[in-house]
Amino acid sequence: MTARPTSGGPVLDDYLDQSTVDQFEHIAGELTRDLTSTASDEPALTGKDLSHLTYELQQFQEKALGKASQTASRPARIPANLFRHSVTLSSSSPLYRILKSAYEYRRSHHWQHWDFSSEEKTDQHIGLLSHIRSDLVSQGVIKNPTVAFGDSVSSEEREALSAAVTKLGGNCQLAISFHFVKLTIFVPANLT
């Protein structure tokens, strides 16, 4: 496997590798059937199609929502571990659900093909990622955190941090007791 770039994005060679494409072949037929059960115009998908889309989704997410992103209002990201393809993929895999949600979104928005390189479509693709993440939350794959604030957090800090946590899908509450593990959350400046 190729070394991961320092940007945190995916490595294209990993997704072009035949063993990776073969992993996606395990779900290509079932995903095609699931998608054609609701719309007959979906073409047959291949492992190569799915592998490439997985790479493109991760690459776009890193570019548009990553640390170096210039996106003003960044929604919460899809956790990188959900894109794992090293395990045997099946219809219950998080990655299967990501791909199915992506194709359903594409169909409902009447997109003919994927075009993640188009700057004009950046907001639409961020909408796609938000939709996928919402689907994963509704299916219980992603559990949004609840953040508790102790008495030592000022009301001004609590208000600013609450807005950032809520923006990222979490919930906030005032902690009654701190008999549990202390957690420090660092919020990027552009979210407060």
N, C-alpha and C positions, 0 to 999 in steps of 0.2 A: 504494500500500500504506500502511496506517495505521502511525503510529509505534508502536514496541513500548513497552509500559508499563514503568515502572522496576522492577516486581516481577519481571520476567523471564518472565512468563507469556505465553501466546498472545493474539492480538487477535481477538476474536470476529468483527468485521467482515470480516477476511481470509477466514474460513472460511464466511461467508455469501455472499461474492462469487461471482457466477456463473462467472467464469473459474476459480476454485478448485474449485468443484463439478464443473465440466467436466473438470478434471484427474483427479478421482476417478472419473468415469464411465469412464475408460479401463480401470480395473481392477475395476469393480463386477461386471460379468458373469462374469469369470474367477474372482473371489473367491467369488461365489455358487456357481459350478460346483464349485470346490474344496471348499467347505464341504458342499454337498449330496451330494458323492460319498461322504462318510462318514456323513451323516445327512440323511434326506429331509425333516426338519421345518424346515429353515432357510429363511426367506422370502427372496425376491429382494431383493438389496441395491441401493441407489441411490447415486449420487455424493453426494447430500445426506446420506444416512445415514453414509457413510464420512468425509466432511468433518467432520460434527458430532462423530463419535466421536473423530477425531483431535484436534479442539479439546478435547474433554472429557478425554481421556487426559492431554494436556499440562497442562491447567488443574489437574486433580487432582494430577498429579505435582508441580507447583509448590507447590500448597497443602500437600500432605502430606509432601513430601520436600525442598522447597526450603529456601533459606537461613532464612526466617522460620518454618519449621515447628516445631511443638511436639512432633512425633513423637519419642518417647524413643529408639527403636532404629531409625534410618533405614537401609534397605537402599540399595544403589547405585542411582542413577537410570539411566534410559534416556537416552543422549546426545541432546540437542536436535537435532543435525544429522541424526539418523535420521528425524525427523518431516518432513523437507523434502519439500514437494510441488511445488516450482517446476520440478523436472525432470519429464520424461515418466515417469509411473508405469508400472510393469510388474510381472509376477509375481516378478521378481528384485530389485525395489526393497526396501530395508530397511523402508519404510513399509508395503508390501504384507505383508511378513512380520509386522510388528507387528500389523496389523489381523487377519490370519488367526489369529495366536496368541491375540489377544483374544477373537475369536468362538469359537474352540475351547475356550478356558478357560470362557467364559460357558456354553457348552453342557454341558461336563463338570461344572459346578457347578450346573446346572439353574436358571440365572437366566433369567427371562422377558424382562427388559429391563435397560438400563443405568440406574443410579441413583447417580451420583457425588455428588449433593448430600446423600445420607443419611449423617449422622454415625455411625449405628449400623453402617454397612457400611464404614467407613474401613479397618479391618484387612483385610477381604476384598478391597478394591480395592488395597491395598498388596500383598497376595498376588498379585493379577492383574499388577501392574507387575513384581514379582519373577519371576513365571512368564514374562512376555514377555521380560524381560532374559535369563533363563536360556536361553530358546529362541534368542535372538539370539547368545549366547555359543556354544551348541552348534552353531549353523549357521555360525560363523566370522565373523559380522557385527561382533560386539564382541570385541575381544581384551583380556583383562584384563592389566594391567601387572605387570611384575616390578620390584620396588624393591630396590636394592642399598644396603646401609649400609656406610659407610667405617669405618675404625678409630677415627675421631674421635667417633663416635656411641657414647655410653655404653650399657652393657647395659640399664640401666633405660629409657632413651629408646628403644632398639631394641625392647624388649619392648612398650612402650606403642604405639609406632608400628606395629609388626608386627601387633598386634591390630587396629588401625584399618584397615590396608591389607588384611588378610585379610577383615575384615568387609565391605569394599567389593569383594571378589572378586579382589584381587591376590595376588601371591606375594612373599615376601621372601627375601633371601639376603645374605650378607656379601660385600662387594665385595673382590676380590683386588687390583684395580688401578683407578685412576680416570683412565684415558686417554681417557675419553669425556666427553660433555657433562654438566656438573653440573646436577642438578635439585633444586629445593627444593620440598618438599611441605608445604602447610599443612593440618593436620588440625583440624577443628572440635573445640572443647573437649568436646562431648558424645559424641565418638567414642572418646576416650581413657580 
